[in-house]
């Protein structure tokens, strides 16, 4: 599938996209200043998946036809059996690993791998969660991550988007 650009939105009403650009719904980013939102969403300052579920539970849907839901795939507290029906009912096209782990240096990467907290684990978990129900949009921050995700996912119908090709909306 071709490389795409994406637009992250904190609400579904403003998630409309232009041709070649897909919307990603990530409401937890609204909790932080836009300059640090993506990095802050990775810290234990909030649970981005819980924010999505609460927004959907409170009537944020339905999603625009082409919209992917940004999820933090490595969330150890994610209750997929509870979360998945909200995503299905909101008619999301697919799942996206957003926020995603950045590409760390070797020392940090090795420490994360030792605790099963790695980009490879993130992609495997995202694919497991999507199953046959949702399409995948994989966000990556380096050529190394892109190569690893493609190797891991094989010839699936997965779309890819470089982290730098994402625009943020409020």
N, C-alpha and C positions, 0 to 999 in steps of 0.2 A: 504494500500500500504506500502511497506517496507520503512525503514529509508534509506535515500540516503546520499551520500557525494556529494559535488558540487565544481565546479571550476569557480570562477568569472573571467571574461575576459573583458578588456576594448575595444576589437575589435572582430569582428566576425571571422576574419581569424584565430585567435589563440584560438577559442572556442572549438576545438576538445576535446573530453572527453574519458576516459577509461571506461570499463564496470563497472557498479554500481555507476558511477559518472556522474552527469549531468552538462552541462555548463549553466552559467547564464551570460547574457550580461548586463554589467553595465558600460558604457563608462564614466560616470561622475567621477568615482573613479580615472581616470587618471589625474584629476585636482589637486590632493592632494598627499603628500608623502604616500607611501604604509602603513606606520605604523599607520597613522591616517585616512586613506581614508574612511573607513566605517562610523566612527563617524562623520567625517567632512561632509559627504554627507547628514547627517541628519540636519545639521545646515543651517541657511538661507544664506549660502555662495554661493550656486548654486541651480539650479532647475534641479535635476537629470532626471526628465521626459522630460524636454525641451532638455537636452543634447542628450537623446536617439532619440527624434524626429528629431533633427537637423542632427544627424549622419545618420539616415535612409533616411532622405530627400536628403542628399548629397551622397547617393549610398553605404552605409555601408553593405547592405544586399547582398545576402540572408543569412538567419541564417542556421547553421548546423541543421540536421534533429531533433536532440534531445534537441535543445537549448530553454531555458526559457528566457524571457526578464524580467530583474529586474526593477520593478517600485516602486516608493514611493506612495503607495496607499492613503495616507492621504493628498496628495498634494491638497490644496484648489484651485489652479489655473489650475488643470488638465482639459483640454478640450477633453473628451473621444471621441467625434464625430470626432475630427480632428486627434487624436492620433491613434485610433484603426485601421484605414485603413493602416497606415504605418506598424503596427505590423503584420497585416494579409498578406500584400504584401510581407513582409520579411520572411514569413513562419515560425514564431515562433511556437514552440510546445505549449507553455503556458506562463503564467504569474507567477512571483515570487515576494513576498514582500521583495525586497531588494533594497535599504537599509530598514531595519526593526527597529522598536522601541525596544530598549533593555528592559530588565525586571528591572524596577525601584523599589525602596523601597516604602513602603506603602504611605508615605506622598506625594512623587512626583507622584505616580500612581493616588492617589485621586485627585490631582490638575489637572492632564491630563484628567482624566475621566470627571471631571466637565466641561471641555472645549471640550468634545467629541473627544479627541485626545488620544486614547487608543489602546492597542493591539487588543482588541475585535472589535473596530471600523475599525482598519486596515484590519483585516481578513474579516469582513463583506463587506467592500468596495472592496477588492481584488476579492472576490467571485462574487460580483455584476458586476464588470468590466469584469471578465472572461466569465460570462454567459455560454452559450453552445458552444462558439467559441474556448476557450482556456482551456487547462488543468491547474491545480494549483500545484505549488510547494510552500509549506509554510515553511518559515524559522522561527525558534523559538530559544530563548536563555535560557529558563528554562523549567523544567518539568511542572511548572504551566502554562506557555504559551502553551505548547504542549497539555495539557489536555483541556484547554479552546478552542483551535483551533479545536481539534477533536470533542468536544461537540457541537461547533457552526456549524461545517460543516457536522456533521452526518456521514453517511456511503458513502460519495462521494469517487470518485476515486482520491483523493488528495494524493500527495507525500509530505513527511516531511523531513526537513533537519535541524539539529542542527547548530546554528551559528558557533560553534567551529569546525564543520566538513567541513567548506568551506575553500578552498585554493584560494589565490589571485595570478593572473598572470598579468604581464605587457607586 
